[in-house]
Amino acid sequence: MLPPARHGDLFDTAIATGDTAVLIDGAYHQAPALRHKEILAVMGRGVTVLGAASIGALRAAELAPYGMVGVGSIYTAYVRGDIDGDDEVAVGQAPDGAFAALTWPLVNLRHVLDLRFPRCAGGAD
C-alpha cells in the first residue's frame, strides 16, 4: 500500500507510458498537494490517470475535460456541483508519517447524516 499522494509522486520514473495510475488519497496540508500540471504531464506521457474517493475524485472532476477518468459517488458529486471544495475530502493526518487520520472528511459526515436523517441532509421530501 502506498501513502497518500503528494506533489512529485507522479514524476516517479517507475510510471511509464501505457501504465495506469489510480489516485485515491493525497496529502493536503502536511506536504504540497498533487498539482494539476503534474497530472496533466503524466497523462501527456501516455499514462492513464483514474481518480476516486478523495483528492483523486476532486482532481478527476477538475481534469475530466483533459482526459482524467473519475469514478465513484464523490467524483459524481463534484461533477454535479453538489460539493466543490477540497475541504470536502481533506483529512488531517498525524505528522509522524504514520498517516493516521486525525479528522473526518465532510463527505463522510454528509453521508452518515443522509443515512440517518435523509430529509435534513438534502434527501427527498
QUIRA-V186665 format. One record per backbone hydrogen bond with DSSP energy under -1.0 kcal/mol. CO is the residue of the C=O (numbers start at 1). NH is the residue of the N-H. Records with the same first field share a line. If there is no record, write none. Layout:
# QUIRA-V186665
CO=NH + NH
This chain:
# QUIRA-V186665
5=27
6=9
8=11
9=12
12=15
16=19
19=48
21=50
23=52
24=54 + 56
25=5
32=7
35=39
36=40
37=41
38=42
39=43
40=44
42=47
43=46
46=18
48=21
49=69
50=23
51=71
52=54
54=58
55=59
56=60
57=61
58=62
59=63
63=66 + 68
64=67
69=51
72=76
73=77
74=78
75=79
76=80
77=82 + 83
85=88
86=89 + 90
88=107
92=102 + 103
100=94
105=109
106=110
107=111
108=112
109=113
110=114
111=115
112=116
113=117
117=120 + 121
118=123
